[in-house]
Amino acid sequence: MRDIHTLEELLNTRTPIVAVESHEEGKVLGLLEKLCNLNGRRLFIWNIAQGLRLSTNTDSIYGTQELAAALRHIQASPVNALYVLIDAHPFFDDPMVVRLAKNIALKADVVPRVLVFLSPEMELPDELNRYAARFSPGMTDREAILRLLREEVHAWLGSEGGRLRGERAALDALVQHLIGLTEGEARRLIRLAIRDDGLLTQSDIEKVLKAKHEFLGVGDVLALETSVASMGDVGGLAGLKRWLELRHRVFMEGDPSGALPPPKGILLLGVQGAGKSLAAKAVAGAWKLPLFRMDFGALYNKFHGETERNLREVLKMAAAMSPCVLWMDEIEKGIAADSGDSDGGVSQRVLGTLLTWMAERTERVFLVATANDIQRLPPELLRKGRFDEIFFVDLPGAAVRADILRIHLTRRKQDPAAFDLTRLAAASEGFSGAEIEQAILSGLYEAHAGSKALDTDMLAAEFERTKPLSVVRAEEIGALREWARERTVPAE
């Protein structure tokens, strides 16, 4: 009803041109037909394959297959009607087409005709823009998705009296990921999820996400991460884990305009190898959401304005994939504060675009930014309110190192109970999680070469031989930890 009301307002204001950018051709035509029936107007439809015809008639008006000819016919007609011109955008390069459309618009007060340009891509020429209004059909909401799901389940299983089986969590996830798509897109993905066995599981949700990622054309700049970790794969970070647990439900169900708005994102600072990237992946795993990683390298373009446009497109695609987690890894490399004018001001314009999006977005896109070099981050990004919280991921303490050892030994098919984890945790003081993992791998290689089983002594010797980053770059890491002490929240 909202769409009909909006269109009716446009007609009442005698707007001569309406531009509709949408892939839902059938839905828009249905809305316009309903509107014409309510207002006693006639509806004509044009496309290059059929020419101009009355919506209730399959026969085309003779000689109107070319757009310019169709516009001449409309200009000469005194009929109070809506004329829907489908996929007319390739012909806007023709000055005759533009002039004829403008002539019709200029006579709107005398003959109340409305030109509706309907296309998946719609960029009107400047000559027509001042006479035009834009209309976008409403996105599919939860109720619409549930209706489509019921229809597809009935069509597939109803004839046999069956019903959809599977996991309730998978059903909720499917509905969440289909909200905002067109009805046609949502139907295709519902069929993909249920039509192999009538069973809905988490593996079906993964298939739906991959298909959604492909047909939305997200591309290489926004990559779907398939190796999403769970919080059980992350040692320590108790503070971050609790923060996420408290906010999960509000993010998924909260009202953006309510008293408790959904969280929007976090910034993870810390020592290299301490687990920032793993924590970013674990956010998606903990909330059971798809994770998209934005590649700043693929974002940049040598042509003026293209980099900012690429970023806007990426953020638009992330919104289309919501609810999701958007991971900007090593964000300082894309918006460094020290770039100055050396890059022609691109970094500053990218920062401006990003800050505007962070402030204004309403879609459920949770931003996780990770950074190693705090000095290169612009102060505008760090001020209160940009992120919900800034966490510092420090080197793990003894108890967390023991937990990390247990996780990586188990992952490498070693029994943690066969090792003295207390001794190894002490031997690995100053090591990051990544360095502990590499020490275990090195020990396994040595054990394999000697045809022996890995044991505590071998691992302790490996830790003794290795100089961690906290020793090699002690001054830098010490300064970073000191800076973070009063300015960030410990992730531990």
C-alpha positions as CSV (number, residue, x, y, z in Angstrom):
1,M,0.0,0.0,0.0
2,R,2.9,2.4,0.7
3,D,4.1,2.0,-2.9
4,I,0.6,2.8,-4.3
5,H,0.3,5.8,-2.1
6,T,3.7,7.2,-3.2
7,L,2.9,6.7,-6.8
8,E,-0.5,8.4,-6.3
9,E,1.1,11.4,-4.8
10,L,3.4,11.7,-7.9
11,L,0.3,11.7,-10.1
12,N,-1.5,14.3,-8.0
13,T,1.4,16.7,-8.3
14,R,1.3,16.2,-12.1
15,T,4.9,15.0,-12.3
16,P,5.4,14.5,-16.0
17,I,8.3,11.9,-15.8
18,V,8.9,9.2,-13.3
19,A,12.1,7.3,-13.3
20,V,12.0,3.8,-11.8
21,E,15.3,1.9,-11.3
22,S,14.3,-1.7,-10.5
23,H,14.9,-5.3,-11.6
24,E,11.3,-6.1,-10.5
25,E,9.6,-5.3,-13.8
26,G,6.6,-7.4,-13.2
27,K,6.1,-6.0,-9.7
28,V,6.3,-2.4,-10.9
29,L,3.9,-3.0,-13.8
30,G,1.5,-4.6,-11.4
31,L,1.6,-1.6,-9.1
32,L,1.1,0.8,-12.1
33,E,-1.8,-1.3,-13.4
34,K,-3.5,-1.2,-10.0
35,L,-2.9,2.5,-9.7
36,C,-4.5,3.2,-13.1
37,N,-7.5,1.1,-12.2
38,L,-8.0,3.1,-9.0
39,N,-7.7,6.4,-10.9
40,G,-9.5,5.6,-14.1
41,R,-6.4,6.0,-16.3
42,R,-5.3,3.9,-19.2
43,L,-1.9,2.2,-19.1
44,F,0.3,1.8,-22.2
45,I,3.5,-0.2,-22.2
46,W,6.5,0.1,-24.6
47,N,9.5,-2.1,-25.2
48,I,11.7,-2.4,-28.2
49,A,10.6,-5.9,-29.0
50,Q,6.9,-5.2,-29.1
51,G,6.5,-1.4,-29.5
52,L,3.7,0.5,-27.8
53,R,0.5,-1.2,-26.7
54,L,-2.4,-0.9,-24.4
55,S,-1.7,-3.0,-21.3
56,T,-5.0,-4.9,-21.8
57,N,-4.2,-5.6,-25.5
58,T,-1.5,-7.8,-27.0
59,D,-1.6,-6.0,-30.3
60,S,1.0,-3.2,-30.7
61,I,0.2,0.2,-32.2
62,Y,1.6,0.1,-35.7
63,G,4.9,1.9,-36.3
64,T,5.8,2.4,-32.7
65,Q,8.6,-0.1,-32.3
66,E,11.3,2.6,-32.3
67,L,11.3,4.7,-29.2
68,A,11.3,8.0,-31.1
69,A,8.2,6.8,-33.1
70,A,6.5,5.8,-29.9
71,L,7.2,9.2,-28.3
72,R,5.8,10.9,-31.4
73,H,2.6,8.9,-31.0
74,I,2.3,9.8,-27.3
75,Q,2.9,13.5,-28.1
76,A,0.1,13.5,-30.6
77,S,-2.3,11.6,-28.3
78,P,-4.8,13.5,-26.1
79,V,-5.4,10.5,-23.8
80,N,-5.0,10.9,-20.1
81,A,-2.7,7.9,-19.6
82,L,0.5,6.4,-18.1
83,Y,3.1,5.4,-20.6
84,V,5.6,2.9,-19.3
85,L,8.8,2.8,-21.4
86,I,10.8,-0.3,-20.5
87,D,14.6,-0.4,-20.9
88,A,14.7,3.0,-22.7
89,H,18.0,4.0,-21.1
90,P,20.2,3.0,-24.1
91,F,18.4,5.5,-26.3
92,F,19.0,8.6,-24.2
93,D,22.1,9.3,-26.4
94,D,19.6,10.1,-29.2
95,P,18.9,13.9,-29.1
96,M,15.5,13.2,-30.8
97,V,14.4,10.9,-28.0
98,V,15.4,13.5,-25.4
99,R,13.7,16.4,-27.2
100,L,10.4,14.4,-27.7
101,A,10.3,13.4,-24.0
102,K,10.9,17.0,-23.0
103,N,8.1,18.2,-25.3
104,I,5.7,15.8,-23.6
105,A,6.9,17.0,-20.2
106,L,6.4,20.7,-21.1
107,K,2.8,20.0,-22.0
108,A,1.9,18.2,-18.8
109,D,-0.3,21.0,-17.5
110,V,-2.4,20.9,-20.8
111,V,-2.4,17.1,-21.4
112,P,-1.8,15.1,-18.1
113,R,0.3,12.3,-19.6
114,V,3.0,10.6,-17.5
115,L,6.1,9.0,-18.9
116,V,7.4,6.2,-16.7
117,F,10.9,5.1,-17.6
118,L,11.5,1.6,-16.1
119,S,14.9,0.0,-16.2
120,P,17.4,-1.8,-14.0
121,E,19.7,1.1,-14.7
122,M,18.3,4.6,-14.8
123,E,20.4,7.8,-15.4
124,L,18.2,10.4,-17.0
125,P,19.8,13.1,-19.2
126,D,20.2,16.5,-17.6
127,E,17.5,17.9,-19.9
128,L,14.9,15.6,-18.4
129,N,16.0,15.5,-14.8
130,R,14.3,18.8,-13.7
131,Y,10.9,17.4,-14.9
132,A,11.4,14.0,-13.2
133,A,10.8,12.3,-9.9
134,R,12.3,9.0,-8.9
135,F,10.4,6.0,-7.4
136,S,11.8,2.8,-5.9
137,P,9.5,0.0,-5.0
138,G,9.7,-1.1,-1.4
139,M,12.0,-3.9,-0.4
140,T,10.6,-7.2,0.6
141,D,10.2,-7.3,4.4
142,R,10.0,-10.3,6.7
143,E,6.3,-10.9,6.2
144,A,6.7,-10.9,2.4
145,I,9.6,-13.4,2.6
146,L,7.6,-15.7,4.9
147,R,4.7,-15.5,2.4
148,L,7.0,-16.4,-0.5
149,L,8.5,-19.2,1.6
150,R,5.0,-20.6,2.3
151,E,4.1,-20.5,-1.4
152,E,7.3,-22.2,-2.5
153,V,7.1,-24.9,0.2
154,H,3.4,-25.6,-0.9
155,A,4.4,-25.7,-4.6
156,W,7.2,-28.2,-3.9
157,L,5.8,-30.3,-1.1
158,G,2.1,-29.5,-0.9
159,S,1.1,-31.9,-3.6
160,E,2.4,-34.7,-1.4
161,G,1.1,-33.3,1.8
162,G,4.6,-32.7,3.1
163,R,6.0,-29.9,5.1
164,L,9.4,-28.3,5.4
165,R,11.8,-30.0,7.8
166,G,15.0,-28.8,9.3
167,E,16.6,-26.5,11.8
168,R,14.7,-23.5,13.2
169,A,17.9,-21.5,13.3
170,A,18.5,-22.2,9.6
171,L,15.0,-21.0,8.8
172,D,15.5,-17.7,10.7
173,A,18.8,-17.2,8.9
174,L,17.3,-17.8,5.5
175,V,14.6,-15.2,6.1
176,Q,17.1,-12.7,7.4
177,H,19.3,-13.1,4.3
178,L,16.4,-12.8,1.9
179,I,15.0,-9.6,3.3
180,G,15.6,-6.7,0.9
181,L,16.0,-8.8,-2.2
182,T,13.5,-8.7,-5.1
183,E,10.7,-11.2,-5.0
184,G,12.2,-13.0,-8.0
185,E,15.6,-13.2,-6.4
186,A,14.1,-14.4,-3.1
187,R,12.1,-17.1,-4.8
188,R,15.1,-18.4,-6.6
189,L,17.1,-18.7,-3.4
190,I,14.3,-20.3,-1.5
191,R,14.1,-23.0,-4.3
192,L,17.8,-23.5,-4.1
193,A,17.6,-24.1,-0.3
194,I,14.6,-26.5,-0.2
195,R,14.2,-28.3,-3.5
196,D,16.9,-30.9,-3.3
197,D,15.5,-32.7,-0.3
198,G,12.8,-30.6,1.4
199,L,15.2,-30.2,4.3
200,L,16.6,-26.8,5.5
201,T,20.0,-26.9,7.2
202,Q,23.0,-24.6,7.8
203,S,24.6,-26.1,4.6
204,D,21.6,-24.8,2.6
205,I,22.2,-21.3,4.1
206,E,25.8,-21.4,2.9
207,K,24.7,-22.3,-0.6
208,V,22.2,-19.4,-0.5
209,L,24.9,-17.0,0.6
210,K,27.3,-18.0,-2.2
211,A,24.5,-17.7,-4.8
212,K,23.4,-14.3,-3.4
213,H,27.1,-13.2,-3.5
214,E,27.4,-14.2,-7.1
215,F,24.2,-12.7,-8.6
216,L,24.6,-9.5,-6.7
217,G,28.0,-9.1,-8.5
218,V,29.9,-8.2,-5.3
219,G,33.2,-9.1,-7.0
220,D,36.8,-9.4,-5.8
221,V,36.8,-6.2,-3.7
222,L,34.3,-7.7,-1.3
223,A,35.2,-11.4,-0.9
224,L,33.0,-13.9,1.0
225,E,35.2,-15.5,3.7
226,T,34.3,-19.2,3.9
227,S,36.8,-20.1,6.8
228,V,34.8,-18.4,9.5
229,A,36.0,-19.3,13.0
230,S,33.9,-19.9,16.1
231,M,34.6,-18.3,19.4
232,G,35.8,-21.7,20.6
233,D,38.7,-21.4,18.2
234,V,39.9,-18.2,19.8
235,G,41.9,-18.4,23.0
236,G,41.2,-15.6,25.6
237,L,39.5,-12.3,24.5
238,A,37.0,-12.8,27.3
239,G,36.1,-9.1,27.3
240,L,35.3,-9.0,23.6
241,K,33.4,-12.3,23.8
242,R,31.1,-10.9,26.5
243,W,30.6,-7.6,24.7
244,L,29.5,-9.5,21.6
245,E,27.2,-11.9,23.6
246,L,25.4,-9.0,25.2
247,R,24.7,-7.3,21.8
248,H,23.9,-10.2,19.5
249,R,20.2,-10.1,20.0
250,V,19.9,-6.4,19.7
251,F,21.9,-6.4,16.4
252,M,19.6,-9.0,14.9
253,E,16.3,-7.7,16.2
254,G,16.7,-4.2,17.5
255,D,15.0,-1.1,16.2
256,P,17.5,1.4,14.6
257,S,15.4,4.3,15.8
258,G,14.6,2.8,19.2
259,A,16.1,3.5,22.7
260,L,18.6,0.7,22.2
261,P,19.9,0.9,18.6
262,P,21.8,-2.1,17.1
263,P,25.6,-2.0,17.5
264,K,27.4,-0.9,14.3
265,G,31.0,-1.9,14.7
266,I,34.3,-2.3,16.5
267,L,37.9,-1.4,15.9
268,L,40.5,-4.0,16.9
269,L,44.0,-2.7,17.5
270,G,46.9,-4.7,18.7
271,V,50.2,-6.5,18.4
272,Q,50.8,-8.3,15.1
273,G,49.8,-11.9,15.3
274,A,47.9,-11.5,18.6
275,G,44.6,-12.7,16.9
276,K,42.9,-9.6,15.5
277,S,42.1,-11.3,12.2
278,L,40.9,-14.5,13.9
279,A,38.7,-12.4,16.3
280,A,37.2,-10.6,13.2
281,K,36.3,-14.0,11.8
282,A,35.0,-15.2,15.1
283,V,32.5,-12.3,15.3
284,A,30.8,-13.7,12.2
285,G,31.0,-17.2,13.6
286,A,29.6,-16.3,17.0
287,W,26.7,-14.4,15.4
288,K,26.2,-17.0,12.6
289,L,26.5,-14.3,9.9
290,P,28.3,-14.2,6.6
291,L,31.7,-12.5,6.7
292,F,32.9,-10.2,3.9
293,R,36.4,-9.0,3.7
294,M,37.1,-5.7,1.9
295,D,40.3,-5.5,-0.1
296,F,41.6,-1.9,-0.1
297,G,44.2,-2.9,-2.8
298,A,41.5,-3.8,-5.3
299,L,39.5,-0.7,-4.3
300,Y,42.0,1.9,-5.5
301,N,41.9,3.1,-9.1
302,K,44.2,5.6,-10.9
303,F,41.3,7.6,-12.4
304,H,39.9,10.6,-10.5
305,G,36.8,9.8,-8.5
306,E,36.8,6.0,-9.3
307,T,38.2,4.9,-6.0
308,E,35.5,6.7,-4.0
309,R,32.9,5.3,-6.4
310,N,34.3,1.8,-5.9
311,L,34.0,2.2,-2.1
312,R,30.4,3.4,-2.4
313,E,29.6,0.4,-4.6
314,V,31.2,-2.0,-2.1
315,L,29.3,-0.5,0.8
316,K,26.1,-0.7,-1.2
317,M,26.8,-4.4,-1.9
318,A,27.5,-5.0,1.8
319,A,24.1,-3.5,2.6
320,A,22.5,-5.8,0.0
321,M,24.1,-8.8,1.7
322,S,22.9,-7.8,5.2
323,P,22.7,-9.0,7.9
324,C,26.5,-9.6,7.7
325,V,29.9,-8.7,9.1
326,L,32.1,-6.4,7.0
327,W,35.8,-6.9,7.8
328,M,38.2,-4.1,6.8
329,D,41.6,-5.6,7.4
330,E,44.6,-3.3,8.1
331,I,42.3,-0.3,7.6
332,E,45.3,2.1,8.1
333,K,46.6,1.1,4.6
334,G,43.5,2.5,2.9
335,I,42.9,5.7,4.9
336,A,46.3,6.6,6.4
337,A,46.5,9.9,8.1
338,D,50.0,10.5,6.9
339,S,49.2,10.2,3.1
340,G,48.7,14.0,2.8
341,D,48.4,15.1,-0.8
342,S,50.9,12.5,-2.0
343,D,48.0,10.4,-3.4
344,G,46.1,13.4,-4.8
345,G,43.8,13.5,-1.8
346,V,42.3,10.1,-2.5
347,S,42.8,8.8,1.0
348,Q,41.0,11.8,2.4
349,R,38.0,11.4,0.1
350,V,37.8,7.7,0.9
351,L,37.9,8.5,4.6
352,G,35.0,11.0,4.1
353,T,33.0,8.5,2.2
354,L,33.6,5.9,4.9
355,L,32.7,8.2,7.7
356,T,29.5,9.3,6.1
357,W,28.5,5.7,5.6
358,M,29.3,4.8,9.2
359,A,27.2,7.6,10.5
360,E,24.1,7.2,8.2
361,R,23.7,3.5,7.5
362,T,20.6,1.7,8.7
363,E,21.3,-1.8,7.3
364,R,22.5,-4.5,9.6
365,V,26.1,-4.4,8.5
366,F,28.4,-4.9,11.5
367,L,31.8,-3.3,10.8
368,V,35.0,-4.9,12.2
369,A,38.1,-2.9,11.4
370,T,41.5,-4.2,12.3
371,A,44.7,-2.2,12.5
372,N,48.4,-2.7,13.5
373,D,49.7,0.9,13.3
374,I,47.7,3.3,15.4
375,Q,49.8,6.3,14.5
376,R,48.7,6.1,10.9
377,L,44.9,6.2,11.7
378,P,43.3,9.6,11.2
379,P,41.9,11.1,14.4
380,E,38.4,11.5,12.8
381,L,38.1,7.7,12.7
382,L,39.0,7.3,16.4
383,R,36.7,9.9,18.0
384,K,34.0,8.5,20.2
385,G,30.9,7.4,18.3
386,R,32.6,6.3,15.1
387,F,32.9,2.7,16.5
388,D,30.8,1.3,19.4
389,E,34.1,0.3,21.0
390,I,37.9,0.2,20.4
391,F,39.4,-3.0,21.7
392,F,43.1,-3.6,22.2
393,V,44.2,-7.2,21.5
394,D,47.3,-7.6,23.6
395,L,49.9,-10.4,23.9
396,P,48.2,-13.4,25.7
397,G,48.8,-14.0,29.4
398,A,49.9,-17.4,30.8
399,A,46.4,-18.8,31.1
400,V,45.4,-17.7,27.6
401,R,48.7,-19.1,26.2
402,A,47.8,-22.5,27.7
403,D,44.4,-22.2,26.1
404,I,45.9,-21.4,22.7
405,L,48.3,-24.3,23.1
406,R,45.4,-26.6,23.8
407,I,43.5,-25.3,20.7
408,H,46.4,-25.7,18.3
409,L,47.5,-29.0,19.6
410,T,44.0,-30.4,19.2
411,R,43.7,-28.9,15.7
412,R,47.0,-30.8,14.8
413,K,45.6,-34.0,16.1
414,Q,47.7,-34.0,19.3
415,D,46.4,-34.9,22.7
416,P,46.8,-31.8,24.9
417,A,46.7,-34.0,28.0
418,A,50.0,-35.5,26.9
419,F,51.8,-32.2,27.3
420,D,52.8,-30.1,30.3
421,L,50.8,-27.0,29.3
422,T,51.8,-25.0,32.4
423,R,55.5,-25.4,31.5
424,L,54.9,-24.6,27.8
425,A,52.8,-21.5,28.7
426,A,55.7,-20.3,30.8
427,A,58.2,-21.1,28.0
428,S,56.2,-19.1,25.5
429,E,56.0,-15.9,27.5
430,G,55.9,-12.9,25.1
431,F,54.7,-15.1,22.2
432,S,51.6,-14.1,20.2
433,G,49.0,-16.7,19.2
434,A,50.3,-16.9,15.7
435,E,53.9,-17.4,17.0
436,I,52.7,-20.2,19.3
437,E,51.0,-21.9,16.3
438,Q,54.1,-21.7,14.2
439,A,56.2,-23.1,17.1
440,I,53.9,-26.1,17.2
441,L,54.2,-26.6,13.5
442,S,58.0,-26.4,13.6
443,G,58.0,-29.0,16.4
444,L,55.8,-31.3,14.4
445,Y,58.1,-31.0,11.4
446,E,61.1,-31.9,13.6
447,A,59.2,-34.8,15.2
448,H,58.3,-36.1,11.8
449,A,61.8,-35.9,10.5
450,G,63.1,-37.9,13.5
451,S,60.2,-40.4,13.4
452,K,59.3,-39.4,16.9
453,A,56.1,-38.2,18.7
454,L,56.0,-34.5,19.6
455,D,56.4,-33.9,23.3
456,T,56.8,-31.2,25.9
457,D,60.6,-31.1,25.7
458,M,60.6,-30.6,21.9
459,L,58.1,-27.8,22.1
460,A,59.9,-26.1,25.0
461,A,63.2,-26.2,23.0
462,E,61.4,-24.7,20.0
463,F,60.2,-21.8,22.1
464,E,63.7,-21.4,23.5
465,R,65.1,-21.1,19.9
466,T,62.6,-18.6,18.7
467,K,62.7,-14.9,19.3
468,P,59.2,-13.5,19.2
469,L,58.2,-10.1,17.8
470,S,57.9,-8.8,21.4
471,V,61.7,-9.2,21.7
472,V,62.7,-8.3,18.2
473,R,60.7,-5.1,18.2
474,A,60.4,-4.6,21.9
475,E,60.5,-0.8,21.9
476,E,57.6,-0.4,19.3
477,I,55.4,-3.0,21.0
478,G,56.1,-1.5,24.4
479,A,55.0,2.0,23.1
480,L,51.9,0.5,21.5
481,R,50.9,-1.2,24.7
482,E,51.5,1.9,26.7
483,W,49.4,4.0,24.3
484,A,46.5,1.6,24.4
485,R,46.5,1.3,28.2
486,E,44.5,4.5,28.8
487,R,42.8,4.8,25.4
488,T,41.2,1.5,24.6
489,V,39.2,-1.4,26.2
490,P,41.2,-4.6,26.7
491,A,39.8,-7.4,24.6
492,E,41.0,-9.9,27.3
